[in-house]
Amino acid sequence: MMDTNSNIEERLWDYVDGISSAHEKSVIEKLLETDCEWRHKYKEILKASILLQESIELDEPSMRFTQNVMEDIAKYKIAPAASTYINKKIIYGIAGVFLTIIVAMFVYVFANIDWTSTGSASGITFDLSKINYGKIFSSTYVNIFLMLNVIISLVLFDKYLSVKKKKLQEQDLTNSSI
Amino acid sequence: MTTQPSDNDLIAQVLRGNQQLFAELVKRYQNFVFTIILRYVESREDAEEISQDVFVKAYRSLADFRGDSKFSTWLYTITSTTCITHLRRKKPDVFSLDQENVFARAENLNSGFSANDVEQKSKINMVNNAIALLSPDDAQVITLFYKAEQSLDEIATIMGLETNTVKVRLHRARQRLKEKMEKHFVAELSDLR
């Protein structure tokens, strides 16, 4: 197989970086013993790798940087780990309830289908136009369910707004202390 | 001979209430974090502000560091996401390809070598000046791999990419670095050969 220049370089870089597989490593070692083009390229790449490792320098922030950070963090407490306040059992439980409702609905619908009917466009026996929507939505239980959804939505919206307010207050505090 | 405490030891102590030990972690990684961010923003003041933000975020969510990766990897992930958030909020600066600006910034680097070692300094300056000419993503990959000693998997975690994508990016970044050096630093390169 004719190795293109870029292919040789790529394989040698992987070898020099230590990320070649064991098989590839042994193949390259054999090529380095026998092929002078590979040996020449290897020396170039090794030199370049050492140059990069030794030459890259880091910028430094100001002398006060650490102090600034420590002054900043003095205002905060470490937040508890998310795992301590997110109970996965509750989340799985809620998901389980919703899945059960969905599965129950499907079972009810399929159980009520008249599979023996012939010649009709739809296998469903109940007539949608005959459903009394007014009766459904005047039901006490449905109204309670809808009211609960509204209340939960309002509570979540309030939590979202108070978190945002807290963040803005912290920002103002930071800006005024600078 | 006293050995320095490991990052995990320091974190455990900070979590127990010894807030002052966090300063040790800041000192260990401030240069890395600052350098990564400086690749993305032109101004040192902005880079310092964002770097500070990174360490504050790291401190506040220290309890979420599980220790299944290196602390440095976790910190650089916060750095990367904070940088991206900042860039999205701010209108991106036009990167100046004015080489004078680039060289002036690169010349501010602390070489750490004696002034007598002219050839060594010239080599170091060439490499760093060439890296300063790369795109921020290319410069970040090279810095994380060669200076921060992150593996390809760790860099993939930091940058939110697949490992193979990082491998390809690293190859391309090196290729582009070589092209920059051959284009802008012909004299220095010929001295090296």
Chai-1 contact restraints between the chains, C-beta under 6 A:
chainA,res_idxA,chainB,res_idxB,connection_type,confidence,min_distance_angstrom,max_distance_angstrom,comment,restraint_id
A,E10,B,H171,contact,1.0,0.0,6.0,A-B,restraint_1
A,L52,B,Y146,contact,1.0,0.0,6.0,A-B,restraint_2
A,Q53,B,Y146,contact,1.0,0.0,6.0,A-B,restraint_3
A,S55,B,I124,contact,1.0,0.0,6.0,A-B,restraint_4
A,S55,B,V127,contact,1.0,0.0,6.0,A-B,restraint_5
A,I56,B,Y146,contact,1.0,0.0,6.0,A-B,restraint_6
A,I56,B,K147,contact,1.0,0.0,6.0,A-B,restraint_7
A,E57,B,L109,contact,1.0,0.0,6.0,A-B,restraint_8
A,E57,B,N128,contact,1.0,0.0,6.0,A-B,restraint_9
A,L58,B,N31,contact,1.0,0.0,6.0,A-B,restraint_10
A,L58,B,T35,contact,1.0,0.0,6.0,A-B,restraint_11
A,D59,B,F34,contact,1.0,0.0,6.0,A-B,restraint_12
A,D59,B,T35,contact,1.0,0.0,6.0,A-B,restraint_13
A,D59,B,L38,contact,1.0,0.0,6.0,A-B,restraint_14
A,E60,B,N31,contact,1.0,0.0,6.0,A-B,restraint_15
A,P61,B,Q30,contact,1.0,0.0,6.0,A-B,restraint_16
A,P61,B,F34,contact,1.0,0.0,6.0,A-B,restraint_17
A,P61,B,E48,contact,1.0,0.0,6.0,A-B,restraint_18
A,F65,B,Q30,contact,1.0,0.0,6.0,A-B,restraint_19
A,T66,B,A23,contact,1.0,0.0,6.0,A-B,restraint_20
A,T66,B,V26,contact,1.0,0.0,6.0,A-B,restraint_21
A,T66,B,K27,contact,1.0,0.0,6.0,A-B,restraint_22
A,N68,B,Q52,contact,1.0,0.0,6.0,A-B,restraint_23
A,V69,B,V26,contact,1.0,0.0,6.0,A-B,restraint_24
A,V69,B,Q52,contact,1.0,0.0,6.0,A-B,restraint_25
A,V69,B,F55,contact,1.0,0.0,6.0,A-B,restraint_26
A,M70,B,A23,contact,1.0,0.0,6.0,A-B,restraint_27
A,D72,B,V56,contact,1.0,0.0,6.0,A-B,restraint_28
A,I73,B,V56,contact,1.0,0.0,6.0,A-B,restraint_29
A,I73,B,Y59,contact,1.0,0.0,6.0,A-B,restraint_30
A,Y76,B,R60,contact,1.0,0.0,6.0,A-B,restraint_31
A,I78,B,L62,contact,1.0,0.0,6.0,A-B,restraint_32
A,I78,B,A63,contact,1.0,0.0,6.0,A-B,restraint_33
A,A79,B,R60,contact,1.0,0.0,6.0,A-B,restraint_34
A,P80,B,A63,contact,1.0,0.0,6.0,A-B,restraint_35
A,A81,B,A63,contact,1.0,0.0,6.0,A-B,restraint_36
A,A81,B,D64,contact,1.0,0.0,6.0,A-B,restraint_37
A,A82,B,D64,contact,1.0,0.0,6.0,A-B,restraint_38
